[in-house]
Amino acid sequence: MGNVMSSMLQEVNEDKIRESVRYCCESAKPGGGYIFSTSNCLFAGMPLESYHVMLDEYEKYKIYDDFKAD
């Protein structure tokens, strides 16, 4: 579960946020069972734009194309 760094979301750096999402999905999804989330809670004052960038990038990687249930 996780691990887009919550501290990274404090600043709106679209490239870094997207890179973190891709890293999480590419590293944790193989084998199935990955739960996408941040590394901690979303905190007051976090720019909503950062959250939207994170979710937008996740939409591209959320499908388990190679996952086959037994």
N, C-alpha and C positions, 0 to 999 in steps of 0.2 A: 504494500500500500504506500502511496506517496509518489513522489517526493520532490515536487516542484518547490524550490526554496521560497518560503513565504517572504523572507527579507528581500528577495529579488523583485517581488511584486510591489514593493514600496516605491520604486522608481519605475517610470514608464519607459522601459528599454525593450522595445518590441523584439528586436533580434535575440537578445539574451533570454527573454521569456520563451520564445518559440524554440530556441535551441534546447532549453531545459526540458520542455515538454517532449520534444523528439527523443532526447536522451532517455528520459523515463520510460517512454513507450518502447523504444528499441531495446532497452536493457532488461525491462521487467516483464514484458508481455509474453515472450517465448515460453511455451509450456502451459499457458492459461492461468487464470485466477488473479490477474493483476487488477488492483483497484486504484484508479487514478485519483489523486488528491494532492494537496499542498503538503509541505513538510510539517505544518503547524496550522493553527486556526487562521482564518482571515480576520484581520484586526481592524479596529476603527481607524479611519484615516487612510486606509489603503486606497489608491486610486482605482476607481471602478474600471477604467480603461485597461489597466493591467490584467484584471480578472477576465475581461472580455477577450483580450489577446490570448490569454492562456486557454480559454475554452474554444476559441476559434481554431487554434492549432491542434488541440486535442480532437476536434471533430474530424480532422484529416487522418488520424492515427487510431481511432477508437475501435475499429472493426478488427476482429480476429480472423483475417483471411486464411491463415494457415492453421487455425485451431480446429480440431476435429474431436468431437466428443465420442467416447467409446460406446 
